[in-house]
Amino acid sequence: MEFPRPSRRDVRIDISPLIDVVFLLLIFFAVSTTFLESTGLDLELPSADSSAAPESRDVTVWIGEAGNLRFDGRDLQLADLETELKAALQQAERKFVVIMADRNARLEQVVQVMDLARKSGAVGLTIASRAADDGH
């Protein structure tokens, strides 16, 4: 009497759920990425490999090469900036401050503006740069 041999099942790993998850992650990151663009003073921004311009709804502070500060379309002194930032951040939908500093601006002043932004209630801080392939 011959006994039937048990048939061997071909074992395969199904990766279609993995592909679905990776595709959903790709869509999530593509949709949640923000691209910012703004204009302001004629600054020579430092270059970076990854850069983005600020959104118009973000609070933006410009720091010139000579140390001059510009906020909301007018020149300010460092002592007046905290009051102006507090008022602007209270009205802003996003509590982000964008600092656009000239590449030759003093680091001390940039750090002072960063500190004032934090004290004024900013929850996020961005330092603007230009794309490295800009050629400027």
C-alpha positions as MATLAB code, in Angstrom:
seq = 'MEFPRPSRRDVRIDISPLIDVVFLLLIFFAVSTTFLESTGLDLELPSADSSAAPESRDVTVWIGEAGNLRFDGRDLQLADLETELKAALQQAERKFVVIMADRNARLEQVVQVMDLARKSGAVGLTIASRAADDGH';
ca = [
       0.000    0.000    0.000;
       1.290    3.385   -0.977;
       0.823    6.310    1.303;
       0.192    9.678   -0.288;
       3.053   12.059    0.187;
       2.115   15.277    1.876;
       2.440   18.085   -0.598;
       4.917   20.791    0.284;
       3.423   24.224    0.449;
       5.414   26.963   -1.202;
       6.223   29.530    1.470;
       6.124   33.155    0.283;
       6.202   36.430    2.100;
       3.551   38.832    0.898;
       5.027   42.355    0.806;
       1.992   44.164   -0.565;
       0.975   45.473    2.922;
       4.522   46.828    3.321;
       4.271   48.592   -0.035;
       0.925   50.106    1.017;
       2.398   51.489    4.239;
       5.453   52.944    2.478;
       3.225   54.577   -0.122;
       1.020   56.119    2.582;
       4.100   57.454    4.401;
       5.368   58.953    1.167;
       2.041   60.707    0.604;
       1.966   61.937    4.213;
       5.432   63.504    4.010;
       4.733   65.027    0.594;
       1.516   66.646    1.815;
       2.865   67.824    5.171;
       5.951   69.510    3.698;
       5.685   73.299    3.514;
       7.388   75.446    0.946;
       7.925   79.011    2.089;
       8.536   82.083   -0.014;
       8.909   85.741    0.936;
      10.595   88.952   -0.041;
      12.201   91.553    2.189;
      15.360   93.594    2.472;
      18.148   93.059   -0.002;
      20.188   90.695    2.154;
      23.028   88.436    1.244;
      21.832   85.303    3.010;
      24.209   82.492    3.885;
      23.870   79.449    1.674;
      22.684   76.023    2.759;
      22.075   72.737    0.999;
      18.468   72.729    2.182;
      16.611   75.996    2.454;
      13.073   77.335    2.344;
      11.612   80.833    2.333;
       9.215   81.893    5.099;
       5.463   81.827    4.675;
       3.805   85.228    4.574;
       1.869   84.473    7.744;
       5.041   83.911    9.750;
       6.517   86.754   11.780;
       9.747   87.802   10.043;
      12.668   89.856   11.394;
      15.382   91.122    9.030;
      18.891   91.814   10.294;
      21.110   93.830    7.966;
      24.875   93.707    7.600;
      25.293   96.904    9.648;
      23.074   95.529   12.433;
      19.929   97.405   11.419;
      16.693   95.588   12.307;
      13.586   95.652   10.158;
      10.231   94.304   11.289;
       6.793   94.681    9.744;
       8.075   97.055    7.076;
       9.828   99.522    9.373;
      13.205   99.926   11.026;
      13.399   99.187   14.752;
      15.877   99.250   17.583;
      16.607   96.052   19.498;
      14.941   97.507   22.615;
      11.619   97.971   20.746;
      11.648   94.590   19.042;
      10.356   92.536   21.990;
       7.178   94.626   22.289;
       6.537   94.437   18.559;
       7.171   90.681   18.471;
       4.761   90.039   21.359;
       1.996   91.980   19.619;
       2.603   90.262   16.273;
       2.799   86.765   17.772;
      -0.486   87.241   19.628;
      -2.231   87.926   16.304;
      -0.362   85.307   14.234;
      -1.972   81.953   13.517;
       1.425   80.222   13.639;
       3.696   81.292   16.470;
       6.825   81.027   14.334;
       9.514   83.668   13.909;
      11.675   83.724   10.793;
      15.049   85.444   11.063;
      16.528   86.660    7.808;
      20.033   87.801    8.674;
      22.660   89.033    6.262;
      25.612   86.642    6.013;
      27.845   89.380    7.464;
      25.520   90.229   10.366;
      27.015   89.835   13.822;
      26.222   86.506   15.412;
      25.693   88.235   18.758;
      22.803   90.243   17.339;
      21.247   87.179   15.704;
      21.356   85.357   19.052;
      19.811   88.382   20.794;
      16.924   88.388   18.301;
      16.478   84.624   18.805;
      16.319   85.157   22.570;
      13.787   87.993   22.187;
      11.640   85.792   19.952;
      11.584   83.057   22.586;
      10.747   85.559   25.341;
       7.965   87.016   23.175;
       6.139   83.701   22.937;
       7.417   82.126   19.729;
       7.032   78.343   19.624;
       9.226   77.903   16.563;
      12.198   79.640   15.016;
      13.547   79.483   11.492;
      16.748   80.980   10.146;
      16.359   81.732    6.461;
      19.031   80.923    3.920;
      19.307   80.810    0.177;
      19.756   77.656   -1.852;
      23.402   76.686   -2.301;
      23.114   76.634   -6.121;
      21.750   80.219   -6.248;
      25.078   81.527   -7.438;
      25.010   84.618   -5.199;
];
